[in-house]
Amino acid sequence: MAEQEQKKKPTSVKPKKTSAVSETGERRVVLSAKTDPLEFLKEEQEKLNEEILKGQETDKALKAQLTGQEKGPAEFQVTQSRKAANQEAEQAWAAAKKQMAQKSSDASFDWLRDDPIDEGEEEEDGILISKAKRPSSSPAQRRNRNYDRIKQILAVALILVAMTVSVGGFLFDKLDLIQFDTEEKPQTQDEVDIQNEAQIISDEELKGLEFTDEYPELPKGEAYRDPDVINLLLLGTDERTTRFNSNARSDSMILVSIHTRNHTVKLASFERATGVPILEGEYKGQYDWLTHCFRYGGANLILEEIQACYLLDCSHYVRTNIRAFIKLIDVVGGVDVYLTEAECNYINHWYNFRYASNHVKEMGIRDELHAVAVGRNHLNGATAMLYARCRAIDNDFGRMKRQRTVMQAIFNQIKDLSIPELNNMLNTILPLIQTNFTRGELASLVLEVPDILDGDFETMQLPQNSTFGKMTGMEGRSLFAVDFEKNAADLRTFLYG
């Protein structure tokens, strides 16, 4: 009988799981020391697969709802970027399983042992335990306890990977809407008539400026670089339609400087009438307005000009235009702006001002305009456009300030958008954007969006007061003759301290 009992196989013991609630109220699972690491990984993989399937179904339903397309599962096609992300997640899971299998009998994990020898209390896996009352354990039991911790960390990491795959797929779907300048996009030459704005510096603005017949020299040295600062140039071109064309001018040029360590954002506007040497193309060596360089060489030439004139470390741009500007403001629900009496008079009596009248007629937005009053106003896209492009009541520098004001107001409005509203905004605006960022760079930049939207911006405009005169450039145009050496130093101090 005794021999039979000795030969009788011991009953297998399944790993026991108990739940506990930590002091923070978080529920945690505590595994016994007899837990088999590979068995636990298998269970977690099955749970993870279920979560991934649920996430994909949710993503599928959300996509159908937001796009207004009731597509069944068989019709839903994931993007190549999402397939690649899923494949990476599967490979990471396979590598983790292989590594755990190799380490399960490896004595090199002994360094993970942390058995306490002092009396007192500590928290382990969410449960307060007495060190003095803990029974002694074998090396195998100590190793299993450490495996438990590793497995729980691994499970959480894999769930995060699954969430990233789902969100990443959604993100890359949105990025596909953008016009990247590496792709061939049709552009027209005769889409916009801009002759009615041929003179962008008024005689009033030129009064009091010292005339020079010598062209200003570019500053010497190299651009200062900081790995924690991301600089991008926001270009607003003057097309009156939603399509981009190569005959446009960069009507608005605003540097957006994002400090990823200090979580600050700074804006710097560049005066479009700044006289710059044309660095490339048919008119190389001659001086003309900065805004005209877009017509001579597109966004890349504008970047080159600003880099050379201000020693600015900026090689990326985001381009939009007037029509997209109006659509953006309308899709976010309008913007709040404080208006002066002169600004109200300009908006309410736009037909008495030449440029305002031209804008309204060319774009057919007369019925979209609304009356405003001194103080805070909620402006729709068409009315905000008149405000942002107004220079008749003061000068082009006042116009630049109003543009920065509207940009800040747009960011403030975006903060309060719901997920469906944000999705609608992206679907509306992204097709109207052109950039030389890659998809991967934009995906990384998205991580900085919360900081971009948080708080007010520091602003400046270039050239600074008392740092420019006047001169004559191509075809007799009046240009601002800028002290680039002084302004480059001011810009560096503003951006980097």
C-alpha positions in Angstrom: 0.0 0.0 0.0 2.9 2.3 0.9 4.6 1.5 -2.4 1.4 2.4 -4.3 1.2 5.7 -2.5 4.9 6.3 -3.4 4.2 5.5 -7.0 1.1 7.6 -7.2 1.8 10.8 -9.2 1.3 14.0 -7.3 -1.8 16.1 -8.3 -0.8 19.0 -10.5 -1.4 22.4 -8.9 -2.8 25.1 -11.1 -1.3 28.6 -10.5 -3.5 30.5 -8.1 -4.4 34.1 -8.7 -5.6 36.4 -6.0 -6.7 40.0 -6.3 -5.8 42.9 -4.1 -6.4 46.6 -4.0 -3.5 48.9 -3.5 -3.5 52.1 -1.4 -4.2 54.0 -4.7 -7.3 52.0 -5.3 -5.8 50.1 -8.3 -6.7 46.4 -8.6 -3.8 44.1 -9.1 -3.3 40.4 -9.8 -0.9 38.5 -7.6 0.5 35.2 -9.0 1.7 32.4 -6.8 5.3 31.2 -6.9 4.2 28.1 -8.8 3.2 30.0 -11.8 4.7 28.6 -15.0 6.1 31.6 -17.0 5.4 30.2 -20.4 1.9 29.2 -19.5 1.2 32.7 -18.2 2.6 34.2 -21.4 0.3 32.0 -23.4 -2.7 33.2 -21.5 -1.7 36.8 -21.8 -1.2 36.4 -25.6 -4.8 35.0 -25.9 -6.1 38.0 -23.9 -4.1 40.4 -26.0 -5.4 38.9 -29.2 -8.9 39.4 -28.0 -8.1 43.0 -27.1 -6.6 43.6 -30.5 -9.6 42.2 -32.3 -11.9 44.3 -30.2 -9.8 47.4 -31.0 -9.8 46.6 -34.7 -13.6 46.2 -34.7 -14.0 49.5 -32.7 -11.6 51.3 -35.1 -13.6 49.9 -38.1 -16.9 51.0 -36.7 -15.5 54.5 -35.8 -14.1 54.9 -39.3 -17.4 54.0 -40.9 -19.3 56.3 -38.6 -17.0 59.3 -39.0 -16.7 59.0 -42.8 -20.4 58.4 -43.2 -19.7 55.0 -44.9 -21.5 52.0 -43.5 -19.0 49.4 -44.6 -19.1 45.9 -43.3 -16.0 44.0 -42.0 -15.3 42.4 -45.4 -15.2 45.7 -47.1 -12.9 47.4 -44.6 -9.3 47.6 -45.9 -6.5 48.5 -43.6 -3.6 50.7 -44.8 -0.2 49.3 -45.6 1.2 51.3 -42.7 -1.1 49.6 -40.3 -0.3 46.2 -41.7 3.4 46.9 -41.1 2.7 48.0 -37.5 0.7 44.8 -36.8 3.6 42.8 -38.2 6.1 44.6 -36.0 3.9 43.9 -32.9 3.7 40.2 -33.8 7.4 40.0 -34.3 8.0 41.7 -30.9 5.7 39.2 -29.2 7.5 36.2 -30.8 10.9 37.6 -29.7 9.6 38.1 -26.1 8.3 34.6 -25.9 11.6 33.2 -27.2 13.6 35.2 -24.7 11.5 34.1 -21.8 11.8 30.5 -22.8 15.6 30.8 -22.8 15.8 32.7 -19.5 13.4 30.4 -17.6 16.3 28.1 -16.5 19.1 30.6 -16.7 20.9 31.3 -13.4 21.9 34.8 -14.7 18.5 35.9 -13.4 19.7 35.4 -9.8 20.7 39.1 -9.7 17.0 39.9 -9.7 16.7 38.5 -6.2 15.6 41.1 -3.7 14.6 39.2 -0.6 14.4 41.6 2.3 16.3 40.8 5.5 15.2 43.7 7.6 12.1 43.8 9.7 9.3 46.2 8.8 6.7 46.5 6.1 6.9 47.0 2.4 4.4 46.9 -0.5 4.7 44.0 -3.0 2.4 43.6 -5.9 -0.1 46.0 -4.3 -0.2 44.2 -0.9 1.4 45.4 2.3 3.4 42.5 3.8 5.6 42.1 6.9 9.2 41.3 6.1 9.7 39.6 9.4 6.8 37.2 8.8 7.8 36.2 5.3 8.9 32.6 5.2 12.2 31.7 3.7 12.0 30.7 0.0 14.1 28.7 -2.4 16.1 30.2 -5.3 13.5 28.9 -7.7 10.6 30.6 -5.8 12.5 33.9 -5.7 13.2 33.6 -9.4 9.5 32.9 -10.1 8.4 36.0 -8.1 10.7 38.1 -10.2 9.3 36.4 -13.3 5.9 37.4 -12.2 6.9 41.1 -12.1 8.6 40.8 -15.5 5.5 39.1 -17.0 3.1 41.7 -15.7 5.3 44.5 -17.1 5.5 42.7 -20.4 1.8 42.2 -20.6 1.2 46.0 -20.0 3.8 46.8 -22.7 2.1 44.5 -25.2 -1.3 46.1 -24.5 0.3 49.5 -25.1 1.8 48.2 -28.4 -1.7 47.0 -29.4 -3.2 50.5 -28.6 -0.3 52.2 -30.6 -1.0 50.0 -33.6 -4.7 51.0 -33.6 -4.0 54.7 -33.0 -1.0 54.7 -35.3 -3.1 53.3 -38.1 -5.7 56.0 -37.6 -2.9 58.6 -37.6 -1.3 57.4 -40.8 -4.8 57.3 -42.5 -5.0 61.1 -41.7 -1.5 61.8 -42.9 -2.4 60.3 -46.3 -4.7 63.3 -46.8 -1.9 65.8 -46.8 -0.2 67.0 -50.0 3.5 66.1 -49.7 5.8 68.1 -51.9 7.7 64.9 -52.9 4.6 63.8 -54.8 3.6 65.2 -58.2 0.7 67.7 -57.7 -0.9 69.6 -60.6 -0.3 73.3 -60.3 -1.6 76.1 -62.5 0.1 79.4 -63.5 -2.9 81.6 -64.2 -5.3 80.7 -61.4 -5.0 84.0 -59.4 -5.0 87.6 -60.5 -2.8 89.4 -58.0 -2.0 92.6 -59.9 -4.3 94.6 -57.7 -1.8 94.1 -54.9 1.3 94.9 -56.8 2.4 97.6 -54.4 2.5 96.1 -50.9 4.3 99.0 -49.2 2.3 102.2 -48.9 3.8 105.7 -49.3 2.8 106.3 -45.7 4.9 103.4 -44.5 7.9 104.7 -46.4 7.8 108.1 -44.8 10.6 108.7 -42.3 12.7 105.8 -43.5 16.2 106.5 -44.6 16.9 105.7 -48.3 20.0 103.7 -49.2 21.4 102.8 -52.7 23.5 100.0 -51.2 22.0 96.6 -50.8 22.3 95.2 -47.3 24.7 92.4 -46.7 23.8 89.0 -45.4 25.0 88.0 -41.9 28.1 85.9 -41.7 28.3 82.6 -39.8 26.2 79.5 -39.4 22.7 79.0 -38.1 22.5 78.2 -34.4 21.0 74.7 -33.7 19.4 73.3 -30.7 18.3 69.6 -30.7 15.4 70.4 -28.4 13.9 73.0 -30.7 11.7 72.2 -33.7 11.4 75.1 -36.2 8.8 75.1 -39.0 7.7 77.8 -41.4 4.0 78.3 -41.8 3.3 79.7 -45.3 0.0 81.3 -46.2 -0.1 81.8 -50.0 -2.6 84.1 -51.7 -4.7 81.7 -53.8 -8.4 82.5 -53.7 -9.4 78.8 -54.4 -8.6 75.6 -52.5 -6.1 74.5 -55.1 -2.4 75.5 -54.9 -0.7 77.1 -57.8 2.9 78.0 -58.7 2.1 81.7 -59.5 1.3 82.5 -55.9 3.1 84.6 -53.3 3.8 83.8 -49.7 1.4 86.3 -48.3 2.0 85.2 -44.7 5.3 83.8 -43.3 5.2 82.8 -39.6 7.9 80.8 -37.9 6.6 78.3 -35.4 9.3 77.3 -32.9 8.6 74.5 -30.5 10.9 73.9 -27.5 10.3 70.2 -26.6 12.2 70.4 -23.3 10.7 73.6 -21.9 7.3 73.0 -23.6 7.1 76.5 -25.0 6.0 77.8 -28.4 7.2 81.0 -30.0 6.0 82.7 -33.2 8.0 85.1 -35.4 6.5 86.9 -38.4 8.6 87.9 -41.4 7.6 91.1 -43.3 6.7 90.2 -46.8 8.2 93.4 -48.2 11.6 92.7 -46.9 14.2 93.3 -49.7 16.2 90.1 -50.1 18.8 88.9 -52.7 17.3 86.2 -54.9 19.6 83.2 -54.3 18.4 80.9 -57.1 16.8 80.9 -60.5 16.3 83.3 -63.4 16.7 86.5 -61.3 19.6 85.3 -59.1 21.5 88.2 -57.6 18.8 90.8 -57.9 16.8 92.2 -54.9 13.0 91.8 -54.6 10.3 91.4 -52.0 10.6 88.2 -49.9 7.1 87.3 -50.8 7.9 87.2 -54.5 10.6 84.6 -53.9 7.8 82.1 -53.6 6.9 82.7 -57.2 10.5 82.4 -58.3 11.3 79.2 -56.5 8.4 78.0 -54.3 8.6 77.2 -50.7 12.1 75.8 -50.8 13.5 79.1 -52.0 11.6 81.0 -49.3 13.2 78.6 -46.7 16.6 79.2 -48.3 16.2 83.0 -48.2 15.1 83.1 -44.6 17.9 80.7 -43.5 20.5 82.9 -45.2 19.1 86.3 -44.1 18.5 85.4 -40.5 20.8 82.5 -39.9 17.8 80.5 -39.0 17.8 76.7 -38.5 14.6 75.9 -40.3 14.3 73.4 -43.2 10.6 72.4 -43.0 7.4 74.2 -44.0 3.6 73.8 -43.9 1.7 75.6 -46.6 -1.9 76.6 -46.7 -3.9 79.5 -48.5 -6.6 82.0 -48.0 -9.5 79.6 -48.8 -8.1 77.0 -46.5 -7.8 79.6 -43.8 -11.5 80.4 -44.1 -12.5 76.7 -44.0 -10.3 76.0 -41.0 -11.9 78.8 -38.9 -15.4 77.7 -39.9 -14.8 74.0 -39.2 -13.5 74.8 -35.7 -16.6 76.9 -35.0 -15.2 80.4 -35.4 -12.6 82.3 -33.3 -12.8 84.9 -30.5 -11.0 88.1 -31.2 -11.0 91.6 -29.5 -11.6 94.4 -32.1 -10.7 98.1 -32.0 -13.0 100.8 -33.3 -10.9 101.1 -36.4 -10.9 97.4 -37.1 -14.7 97.3 -36.7 -15.1 100.1 -39.1 -13.0 98.3 -41.6 -15.0 95.1 -41.4 -18.4 96.6 -41.2 -17.7 99.0 -44.1 -15.4 96.7 -46.2 -16.9 98.1 -49.5 -15.2 101.4 -48.8 -11.7 99.9 -48.8 -10.1 98.8 -52.0 -8.4 95.6 -51.0 -11.2 94.4 -48.8 -13.7 94.9 -51.6 -11.4 93.0 -54.0 -11.2 90.1 -51.5 -14.9 89.9 -51.0 -15.7 90.0 -54.8 -13.0 87.6 -55.9 -14.0 85.0 -53.3 -17.7 85.5 -53.4 -18.1 85.7 -49.6 -20.3 88.8 -49.3 -23.2 86.8 -47.8 -20.9 85.2 -45.2 -19.7 88.4 -43.6 -21.3 89.6 -40.4 -21.4 92.8 -38.4 -19.0 93.3 -35.5 -18.7 95.7 -32.5 -15.9 97.1 -30.4 -14.6 94.5 -27.9 -14.8 90.7 -28.0 -16.3 89.2 -31.2 -16.8 85.6 -32.4 -15.7 85.7 -36.0 -16.5 83.2 -38.8 -14.0 82.3 -41.5 -14.9 85.1 -43.9 -15.0 87.8 -41.3 -11.7 86.6 -39.7 -10.1 86.7 -43.1 -10.9 90.4 -43.6 -9.6 91.1 -40.1 -6.3 89.1 -40.6 -5.6 90.7 -44.0 -6.4 94.3 -43.0 -3.5 96.8 -43.4 -5.5 99.9 -44.6 -6.1 101.2 -41.1 -2.4 101.1 -40.1 0.4 99.2 -42.0 1.7 95.8 -42.9 3.2 95.3 -39.5 -0.2 95.8 -37.9 -1.5 93.2 -40.4 1.2 90.7 -39.3 0.2 91.2 -35.6 -3.5 90.5 -36.5 -2.4 87.2 -38.3 -0.6 86.0 -35.2 -3.7 86.9 -33.1 -5.9 84.8 -35.2 -3.5 81.9 -35.1 -3.5 82.0 -31.3 -7.3 82.1 -31.4 -7.5 79.1 -33.7 -5.3 77.0 -31.3 -7.5 78.1 -28.4 -10.6 76.9 -30.3 -9.1 73.6 -31.2 -8.5 72.8 -27.5 -12.3 72.5 -26.9 -13.2 70.3 -29.9 -14.7 66.9 -29.3 -13.2 63.8 -31.0 -15.8 63.8 -33.8 -15.3 67.6 -34.3 -11.6 67.1 -34.4 -11.9 64.3 -36.9 -14.1 66.5 -39.1 -11.5 69.3 -38.9 -8.7 67.0 -40.0 -10.8 65.6 -42.9 -11.6 69.1 -44.0 -8.2 70.8 -43.6 -5.5 68.2 -44.2 -6.2 67.9 -48.0 -5.7 71.7 -48.2 -2.2 71.5 -46.7 1.2 71.0 -48.4 4.4 70.2 -46.6 8.0 68.9 -47.1 7.8 67.0 -43.7 7.9 63.2 -44.2 5.0 61.1 -42.8 7.3 59.8 -40.0 8.4 63.3 -39.0 4.8 64.5 -38.9 3.8 61.5 -36.7 6.6 62.5 -34.3 5.5 66.1 -34.4 1.9 65.1 -33.3 3.4 64.2 -29.9 4.1 67.9 -29.4 0.6 69.0 -30.2 -0.7 69.1 -26.5 2.2 71.5 -25.7 1.5 73.6 -28.8 -2.1 74.0 -27.7 -1.3 74.7 -24.1 -0.9 78.4 -23.1 -0.2 81.6 -24.9 2.6 82.1 -27.4 5.6 84.5 -27.3 5.7 86.5 -30.4 7.9 88.9 -32.4 8.1 90.3 -35.9 11.0 90.8 -38.3 12.5 93.2 -39.0 12.5 94.8 -35.6 11.7 98.5 -35.2 14.5 100.9 -36.2 16.5 98.2 -37.9 15.5 99.0 -41.5 15.3 101.7 -44.1 14.1 101.8 -47.8 15.7 101.0 -51.1 14.7 100.2 -54.7 14.7 96.7 -56.2 13.6 94.9 -59.3 11.3 96.8 -61.6 11.5 99.9 -59.4 9.7 98.3 -56.5 10.2 99.9 -53.0 11.8 97.4 -50.6 12.6 97.5 -46.9 16.4 97.6 -46.5 17.0 95.4 -43.5 20.0 95.2 -41.1 20.1 91.4 -41.3 23.1 91.1 -38.9 21.1 92.9 -36.1 17.8 91.0 -36.8 19.5 87.6 -37.0 21.0 88.3 -33.5 17.6 89.4 -32.2 15.9 86.3 -33.6 18.5 84.0 -32.0 18.0 85.6 -28.6 14.3 85.4 -28.9 14.3 81.7 -29.9 17.1 80.3 -27.7 17.8 83.0 -25.0 
